[in-house]
């Protein structure tokens, strides 16, 4: 027998043994499948494996088969999976347009929630969370695994000081700060503008600072995107590319793992755009991150900008970062929902208080983050306070075509292909055709 044949035979035998072990390990158990892009990556140290292991110990009759899918391919991957016969029992989806467009793939969870939490359901989650996962009739189609707040920027205070700068508080001194940083050969405010969701997050914060009612009324079809407040927000967005606030070639740079790594793992840039979820910079075990955020005297600051110079910083937007959904085609719905309920209870305790992947979505959850530095505690307090008192409205646009249109307009303005007024007109054309 040749070496190739021997190797092939060995591989077959090993696979057979592994298959036998898997069958033995799950024999007599209900197997449910779970897919998501977040709160996990493919690494063995991801918190999701700890949570699944804990769930299986407490629920020995259930086996969870977990599958990680990269974020850049996730939505289309899931659409194909769910249309076919290979869809998971439980999956995560983004809030907003993705959650609404997947409605035919989402089981009505209202009876499951009522049986599990009864009269406590209305007090189980923070008030706005149930709005994010329910339809107009109040039917619940998902469980909010955690909350996120968008619109923040982050600064390395010591690096700014090195160049004679302070953390900017309004658009005017943001421009001056970025100019000075550029004069010293340093990055200005870095943004991963290749990613449409990053563009949308920051633009919505700008627009909400100018006139939050104009923003959300336009989204809901009650007002026009061609109003002066919306055009002004587009003007500021485009100016940030034209006047050097954002780095050169920003539209070609993704936030992960480019811009984020430059701030988090390299400590090589003074400021970047990212949301509340960036708090996990203080908790991840990555050695390079720890050398940046745990170094002696390190000081980082989450901050907001007064974009229209009215004396008030911009509000943030909020949403459920990952919504857990149950596949209507699942044959294991009771076991699957049991796992979903575990994720938002015991799982969220791990994801928030140990890893800061999200802010709490549960009203009954005590925020008690373990091992957080003084630097981290200050930023967490800032984010929580703004989450209580300074939220403009939902993060993202729930109408898929409208969301795509806005993101396309933001990209074209960044490239100088259209003016703010033209962008507003193009978006309004799409808005006029929507059936809300």
Backbone torsions as a table, in degrees:
resi	resn	phi	psi	omega
1	UNK	NA	131.4	-179.0
2	UNK	-72.9	167.2	-178.6
3	UNK	-62.7	-38.3	-179.5
4	UNK	-62.9	-42.2	179.9
5	UNK	-66.6	-39.7	178.8
6	UNK	-61.9	-43.3	-179.5
7	UNK	-63.1	-44.0	-179.8
8	UNK	-62.0	-42.6	178.9
9	UNK	-62.9	-41.7	179.1
10	UNK	-61.8	-42.5	-179.7
11	UNK	-63.9	-42.5	178.9
12	UNK	-61.3	-42.9	-179.7
13	UNK	-64.1	-42.1	-179.9
14	UNK	-63.6	-43.3	180.0
15	UNK	-64.0	-37.3	178.3
16	UNK	-64.4	-42.7	179.0
17	UNK	-63.5	-44.5	179.9
18	UNK	-63.4	-41.0	178.7
19	UNK	-62.5	-41.0	178.9
20	UNK	-63.7	-40.9	179.1
21	UNK	-64.5	-40.7	-179.7
22	UNK	-64.3	-44.2	179.7
23	UNK	-62.3	-41.4	-179.4
24	UNK	-65.9	-39.8	-177.0
25	UNK	-67.4	-31.2	-175.9
26	UNK	-106.4	4.0	-178.6
27	UNK	-60.6	130.0	179.1
28	UNK	81.8	1.6	-179.6
29	UNK	-106.8	156.5	171.7
30	UNK	-87.1	122.6	180.0
31	UNK	-98.2	127.7	174.3
32	UNK	-120.0	147.7	179.6
33	UNK	-105.9	144.7	-177.1
34	UNK	-136.1	125.0	178.3
35	UNK	-125.8	140.4	175.8
36	UNK	-165.9	163.3	172.7
37	UNK	-98.6	-11.4	-172.2
38	UNK	-157.7	135.6	24.9
39	UNK	-101.0	40.9	-173.8
40	UNK	-140.1	160.7	165.0
41	UNK	-120.9	-169.1	-175.9
42	UNK	-84.7	-1.3	-177.8
43	UNK	-74.1	149.5	-177.1
44	UNK	-69.3	-16.3	-178.1
45	UNK	-90.5	3.0	-178.8
46	UNK	-62.6	141.2	-178.1
47	UNK	-62.4	-22.2	-176.5
48	UNK	-62.7	-32.1	180.0
49	UNK	-69.2	-36.5	176.6
50	UNK	-63.7	-41.6	-178.1
51	UNK	-67.1	-44.3	178.9
52	UNK	-62.6	-43.3	179.4
53	UNK	-61.0	-42.5	178.9
54	UNK	-65.4	-41.8	178.5
55	UNK	-61.3	-44.7	-177.8
56	UNK	-66.0	-31.3	177.1
57	UNK	-69.5	-37.5	179.4
58	UNK	-82.3	-17.8	179.6
59	UNK	-130.1	72.8	-173.0
60	UNK	-64.5	-9.6	178.8
61	UNK	-88.9	-1.7	-176.3
62	UNK	-124.3	135.3	174.1
63	UNK	-115.6	129.1	-179.3
64	UNK	-102.9	121.2	176.4
65	UNK	-100.7	110.6	-172.0
66	UNK	-101.1	140.6	177.9
67	UNK	-134.6	122.0	176.2
68	UNK	-90.6	137.1	176.1
69	UNK	-128.5	133.0	-178.3
70	UNK	-60.8	145.9	-174.7
71	UNK	-63.8	-34.1	-175.4
72	UNK	-70.0	-16.9	-179.5
73	UNK	-118.2	4.2	-165.9
74	UNK	-66.0	-52.6	-170.7
75	UNK	-63.2	-46.2	179.5
76	UNK	-67.1	-37.1	176.6
77	UNK	-58.5	-47.5	-177.5
78	UNK	-67.4	-36.0	179.2
79	UNK	-61.0	-44.1	178.9
80	UNK	-65.4	-43.6	-179.2
81	UNK	-61.7	-43.8	-175.4
82	UNK	-75.2	-30.6	175.3
83	UNK	-67.3	-38.7	178.2
84	UNK	-79.8	-157.0	-176.8
85	UNK	-108.8	13.1	-176.2
86	UNK	-109.6	17.1	-177.8
87	UNK	-67.3	146.2	179.0
88	UNK	-72.2	163.6	175.6
89	UNK	-71.3	-42.8	-179.2
90	UNK	-126.7	138.9	177.4
91	UNK	-147.8	157.8	175.8
92	UNK	-97.4	149.4	176.5
93	UNK	-144.2	152.9	177.8
94	UNK	-73.8	151.0	175.3
95	UNK	-72.1	165.8	177.2
96	UNK	90.9	-136.6	-172.8
97	UNK	-63.6	-36.6	-180.0
98	UNK	-64.2	-47.1	-179.8
99	UNK	-60.0	-43.8	-178.5
100	UNK	-70.1	-38.6	-177.0
101	UNK	-73.6	-17.2	179.4
102	UNK	-93.4	11.3	-170.6
103	UNK	-53.6	-37.7	-179.5
104	UNK	-68.0	-13.8	179.2
105	UNK	-103.2	13.0	-174.8
106	UNK	-120.5	119.9	177.7
107	UNK	-69.4	142.3	172.9
108	UNK	-69.3	113.2	-174.7
109	UNK	-91.5	-0.9	-175.1
110	UNK	-53.0	-50.2	-179.5
111	UNK	-65.1	-34.3	178.1
112	UNK	-66.0	-42.7	-179.9
113	UNK	-65.6	-41.9	-179.0
114	UNK	-66.2	-38.3	178.0
115	UNK	-69.1	-35.0	-176.0
116	UNK	-79.6	-42.9	-173.4
117	UNK	-114.7	-12.1	175.7
118	UNK	54.2	-132.2	-177.9
119	UNK	-67.1	-16.0	-178.4
120	UNK	-81.3	-7.1	-175.4
121	UNK	-56.4	-46.1	-176.3
122	UNK	-65.3	-24.0	179.3
123	UNK	-101.8	0.5	-175.6
124	UNK	-70.0	-43.8	-176.4
125	UNK	-114.3	156.9	175.1
126	UNK	-58.8	144.2	-170.4
127	UNK	-47.2	-49.4	-175.6
128	UNK	-69.6	-21.5	-176.8
129	UNK	-61.9	-40.5	-178.1
130	UNK	-68.4	-28.5	175.3
131	UNK	-66.3	-35.8	-177.9
132	UNK	-68.5	-24.6	-173.7
133	UNK	-114.8	11.4	-178.0
134	UNK	-120.3	159.8	175.1
135	UNK	-93.7	-174.8	-176.2
136	UNK	-64.6	-22.6	179.8
137	UNK	-91.8	2.7	178.1
138	UNK	86.6	5.2	177.0
139	UNK	-75.3	137.9	-175.5
140	UNK	-94.9	125.4	-177.7
141	UNK	-116.8	5.5	177.9
142	UNK	-168.1	166.7	175.8
143	UNK	-115.6	132.2	-177.7
144	UNK	-80.5	113.9	-177.2
145	UNK	-74.2	-24.5	177.7
146	UNK	-177.2	166.3	178.0
147	UNK	-104.1	148.4	171.0
148	UNK	-132.0	151.8	179.0
149	UNK	-122.3	129.4	-177.0
150	UNK	-113.3	159.0	179.8
151	UNK	115.8	-7.4	-178.1
152	UNK	-78.7	157.4	166.2
153	UNK	-124.9	159.8	-177.8
154	UNK	-126.8	141.4	-178.0
155	UNK	-129.0	143.5	167.6
156	UNK	-92.8	101.7	-171.8
157	UNK	-60.9	-41.1	-178.9
158	UNK	-65.8	-37.7	179.8
159	UNK	-69.3	-39.6	175.9
160	UNK	-60.9	-42.2	179.7
161	UNK	-61.5	-35.4	178.6
162	UNK	-56.9	-32.9	-179.5
163	UNK	-101.4	15.1	178.2
164	UNK	73.1	28.6	-177.2
165	UNK	-118.4	157.1	172.8
166	UNK	-116.5	167.3	177.0
167	UNK	-64.4	120.8	-176.8
168	UNK	-68.4	150.6	-179.1
169	UNK	-118.9	-18.1	177.1
170	UNK	-140.1	171.4	-173.2
171	UNK	-64.0	-36.9	-179.5
172	UNK	-62.0	-49.5	-179.0
173	UNK	-79.7	-16.4	170.3
174	UNK	-64.2	-44.5	178.3
175	UNK	-61.7	-44.0	179.6
176	UNK	-64.1	-40.7	179.3
177	UNK	-63.9	-44.6	-179.0
178	UNK	-65.8	-37.2	177.0
179	UNK	-63.0	-43.2	-179.5
180	UNK	-66.5	-40.0	177.9
181	UNK	-62.8	-42.5	178.3
182	UNK	-62.8	-40.2	179.5
183	UNK	-61.9	-24.8	178.5
184	UNK	-97.3	13.9	177.4
185	UNK	73.7	19.3	-176.9
186	UNK	-108.4	159.4	175.3
187	UNK	-64.1	144.4	169.4
188	UNK	-81.2	-139.7	174.8
189	UNK	-75.4	115.0	-176.4
190	UNK	-87.8	138.4	179.2
191	UNK	-138.0	139.4	176.3
192	UNK	-86.4	67.3	-170.7
193	UNK	-72.5	-4.7	173.0
194	UNK	-67.2	-27.9	-178.3
195	UNK	-89.7	117.9	-176.1
196	UNK	-60.5	-34.4	-178.7
197	UNK	-67.1	-31.1	176.4
198	UNK	-67.1	-44.7	178.2
199	UNK	-58.0	-48.2	-176.6
200	UNK	-63.7	-41.5	179.5
201	UNK	-56.8	-50.6	-175.1
202	UNK	-72.8	-40.7	179.4
203	UNK	-61.5	-40.3	-179.6
204	UNK	-63.3	-34.5	177.2
205	UNK	-67.8	-40.2	176.6
206	UNK	-62.6	-48.9	-178.1
207	UNK	-63.6	-38.9	179.8
208	UNK	-68.4	-30.1	177.6
209	UNK	-68.6	-36.2	179.9
210	UNK	-74.2	-47.6	178.9
211	UNK	-167.7	96.3	-176.2
212	UNK	-64.2	-33.5	179.1
213	UNK	-66.7	-40.4	178.3
214	UNK	-62.2	-39.0	-179.6
215	UNK	-64.7	-55.9	-173.8
216	UNK	-74.9	-27.7	174.5
217	UNK	-67.7	-37.7	177.8
218	UNK	-66.2	-42.2	178.9
219	UNK	-61.6	-40.0	-178.0
220	UNK	-84.1	1.1	178.1
221	UNK	80.8	12.4	-179.4
222	UNK	-91.5	-11.9	179.3
223	UNK	-148.3	173.8	-175.1
224	UNK	-99.6	145.3	171.6
225	UNK	-71.1	-12.4	179.5
226	UNK	-87.9	13.0	175.9
227	UNK	-73.7	158.4	-176.1
228	UNK	-62.0	-40.7	178.6
229	UNK	-59.5	-40.3	179.7
230	UNK	-69.8	-43.2	178.3
231	UNK	-61.4	-38.8	178.2
232	UNK	-64.3	-38.9	178.3
233	UNK	-65.9	-37.9	175.2
234	UNK	-64.4	-37.6	-179.2
235	UNK	-63.9	-44.1	178.8
236	UNK	-64.6	-42.3	178.1
237	UNK	-56.7	-49.7	-178.8
238	UNK	-66.4	-38.4	-180.0
239	UNK	-61.3	-32.2	-179.5
240	UNK	-63.0	-28.3	175.3
241	UNK	-83.5	-35.0	-175.5
242	UNK	-80.0	-31.6	-174.9
243	UNK	-103.3	12.0	172.3
244	UNK	86.0	11.0	176.1
245	UNK	-65.1	-45.1	175.5
246	UNK	-92.1	157.4	-178.2
247	UNK	-68.0	158.6	175.7
248	UNK	-62.0	145.0	179.0
249	UNK	59.1	30.8	-178.3
250	UNK	-60.5	-32.3	-177.1
251	UNK	-72.1	-9.1	178.3
252	UNK	-101.2	-0.3	-174.4
253	UNK	-110.6	120.7	175.9
254	UNK	-79.1	156.3	178.1
255	UNK	-72.0	-40.7	177.9
256	UNK	-114.4	128.1	3.2
257	UNK	-110.7	37.0	-177.0
258	UNK	-95.4	-77.2	-175.1
259	UNK	-62.0	-44.6	180.0
260	UNK	-58.6	-43.0	-179.3
261	UNK	-65.9	-34.1	179.4
262	UNK	-62.6	-35.4	178.2
263	UNK	-85.3	-47.1	-171.0
264	UNK	-80.8	-43.7	-171.9
265	UNK	-102.9	-28.8	-179.3
266	UNK	-98.6	-28.9	-175.5
267	UNK	62.3	37.0	-172.1
268	UNK	-106.1	-7.0	178.3
269	UNK	-126.9	150.9	-173.7
270	UNK	-85.5	-24.6	-176.4
271	UNK	-148.7	147.4	171.5
272	UNK	-154.0	164.3	-178.2
273	UNK	-95.9	124.1	173.6
274	UNK	-167.2	162.2	-172.4
275	UNK	-93.2	-165.3	-176.7
276	UNK	-63.0	-26.5	-179.1
277	UNK	-64.6	-17.0	177.3
278	UNK	-67.8	-7.2	174.2
279	UNK	-59.6	-20.8	179.2
280	UNK	-69.5	-2.6	171.8
281	UNK	-62.3	-23.4	-178.7
282	UNK	-88.5	-7.2	-172.9
283	UNK	-123.9	-19.8	-176.9
284	UNK	-65.8	151.6	-177.0
285	UNK	-85.6	-3.6	-179.0
286	UNK	-55.2	126.0	-174.1
287	UNK	-63.4	-38.7	179.9
288	UNK	-65.5	-41.0	176.8
289	UNK	-63.5	-43.3	-179.5
290	UNK	-63.1	-34.9	179.4
291	UNK	-68.8	-23.2	178.4
292	UNK	-86.9	-47.0	-172.4
293	UNK	-90.0	-14.8	178.9
294	UNK	-107.7	3.5	-178.5
295	UNK	-67.7	154.6	-176.0
296	UNK	-60.4	129.5	177.6
297	UNK	78.9	5.9	-178.9
298	UNK	-60.8	138.1	176.7
299	UNK	-143.8	117.2	177.9
300	UNK	-122.2	151.2	-175.7
301	UNK	-140.6	129.0	168.5
302	UNK	-80.6	136.3	-177.6
303	UNK	-145.9	163.5	177.6
304	UNK	-125.6	154.0	-175.9
305	UNK	-111.3	142.1	168.4
306	UNK	-86.2	96.3	-171.9
307	UNK	-74.3	-30.4	-176.7
308	UNK	-107.5	13.0	174.3
309	UNK	53.7	44.7	176.7
310	UNK	-103.6	8.2	178.1
311	UNK	90.6	-0.7	-179.8
312	UNK	-124.3	133.1	178.0
313	UNK	-70.4	158.4	-177.7
314	UNK	-63.9	149.3	172.2
315	UNK	-78.4	164.8	174.6
316	UNK	-99.1	167.0	171.3
317	UNK	-112.4	155.6	-173.3
318	UNK	-135.9	149.8	174.0
319	UNK	-165.7	167.6	171.7
320	UNK	-72.4	124.4	-174.6
321	UNK	-71.5	-46.2	175.3
322	UNK	-125.6	125.3	175.1
323	UNK	-104.4	124.8	179.2
324	UNK	-85.6	126.5	-178.0
325	UNK	-120.8	152.7	178.1
326	UNK	-108.2	125.3	-179.6
327	UNK	-67.5	123.1	179.1
328	UNK	-60.1	-21.8	-179.8
329	UNK	-87.8	-1.0	-179.9
330	UNK	-61.4	141.0	175.6
331	UNK	-98.2	1.7	-176.9
332	UNK	-127.8	48.9	-170.1
333	UNK	-64.4	-40.2	-178.1
334	UNK	-65.5	-45.8	178.5
335	UNK	-66.2	-37.9	-179.7
336	UNK	-64.2	-43.1	179.6
337	UNK	-68.7	-34.0	176.8
338	UNK	-58.1	-40.8	177.8
339	UNK	-67.8	-41.1	178.6
340	UNK	-60.9	-43.9	179.1
341	UNK	-63.7	-36.9	178.1
342	UNK	-65.4	-39.9	-179.5
343	UNK	-61.7	-41.4	-177.7
344	UNK	-82.0	-10.8	176.2
345	UNK	-100.8	-90.8	-178.7
346	UNK	-61.4	-36.9	180.0
347	UNK	-64.3	-41.5	-179.6
348	UNK	-66.4	-32.4	175.8
349	UNK	-57.6	-40.6	178.8
350	UNK	-72.9	-48.5	-174.1
351	UNK	-65.2	-31.9	-179.6
352	UNK	-93.3	-57.0	-171.4
353	UNK	-76.7	-15.5	177.3
354	UNK	-111.8	-27.7	-174.6
355	UNK	-122.9	-12.6	-178.8
356	UNK	51.2	41.1	175.6
357	UNK	-68.7	-30.9	-179.2
358	UNK	-142.3	178.0	163.4
359	UNK	-96.6	157.6	-175.5
360	UNK	-61.6	141.4	171.1
361	UNK	-102.6	-15.6	-178.2
362	UNK	-90.3	134.0	179.0
363	UNK	-71.3	-25.9	-176.2
364	UNK	-91.7	8.5	-174.8
365	UNK	-93.2	131.2	176.1
366	UNK	-88.8	123.6	178.9
367	UNK	-79.9	112.4	-176.3
368	UNK	-145.0	71.5	-173.3
369	UNK	-70.2	131.2	-175.7
370	UNK	-86.3	137.0	170.9
371	UNK	67.5	25.4	-177.3
372	UNK	-83.0	135.5	179.9
373	UNK	-71.6	167.1	177.6
374	UNK	-60.0	-39.4	176.7
375	UNK	-58.3	-47.6	179.8
376	UNK	-66.0	-38.5	-179.5
377	UNK	-61.6	-39.9	-179.9
378	UNK	-64.7	-42.4	-179.5
379	UNK	-71.4	-36.2	176.7
380	UNK	-63.6	-42.2	178.5
381	UNK	-61.5	-41.1	179.1
382	UNK	-63.3	-44.1	-178.7
383	UNK	-68.4	-42.8	178.7
384	UNK	-63.5	-41.5	-179.4
385	UNK	-63.4	-43.9	178.2
386	UNK	-67.6	-32.1	176.0
387	UNK	-64.8	-26.2	179.5
388	UNK	-87.0	-35.7	-167.8
389	UNK	-121.8	-7.8	-169.3
390	UNK	-138.3	44.3	178.0
391	UNK	-102.8	123.4	-179.7
392	UNK	-74.5	-39.4	-176.0
393	UNK	166.1	-162.7	-176.6
394	UNK	-64.1	145.1	172.8
395	UNK	-79.9	131.5	178.0
396	UNK	88.3	172.9	-179.8
397	UNK	-117.3	123.2	-170.8
398	UNK	-77.1	-13.4	178.5
399	UNK	-93.9	114.7	-169.7
400	UNK	-58.7	-47.9	-178.4
401	UNK	-63.2	-38.4	179.1
402	UNK	-68.4	-42.5	177.9
403	UNK	-60.0	-44.6	179.1
404	UNK	-63.6	-38.4	-179.9
405	UNK	-65.3	-44.1	178.6
406	UNK	-63.3	-45.2	-179.3
407	UNK	-62.8	-38.8	177.5
408	UNK	-64.5	-41.5	179.0
409	UNK	-65.3	-40.9	178.1
410	UNK	-61.4	-41.3	179.7
411	UNK	-65.8	-43.6	-178.8
412	UNK	-67.4	-35.9	175.7
413	UNK	-66.3	-39.1	178.8
414	UNK	-60.7	-33.7	-179.5
415	UNK	-89.7	-0.8	178.7
416	UNK	74.7	20.7	-176.7
417	UNK	-85.4	-24.2	177.9
418	UNK	-139.8	159.0	177.5
419	UNK	-88.8	163.8	176.3
420	UNK	-57.0	-38.8	179.9
421	UNK	-67.0	-40.9	177.1
422	UNK	-65.1	-39.3	178.7
423	UNK	-61.3	-44.1	179.9
424	UNK	-61.7	-39.4	179.4
425	UNK	-65.6	-42.3	-179.9
426	UNK	-65.3	-42.0	179.2
427	UNK	-66.3	-39.8	-179.8
428	UNK	-64.9	-34.4	176.4
429	UNK	-58.9	-43.0	178.2
430	UNK	-67.2	-41.6	179.8
431	UNK	-59.9	-39.1	-179.4
432	UNK	-62.8	-28.2	-175.8
433	UNK	-91.1	-5.0	-177.1
434	UNK	-74.3	144.6	169.9
435	UNK	-103.9	99.8	-175.3
436	UNK	-88.4	NA	NA
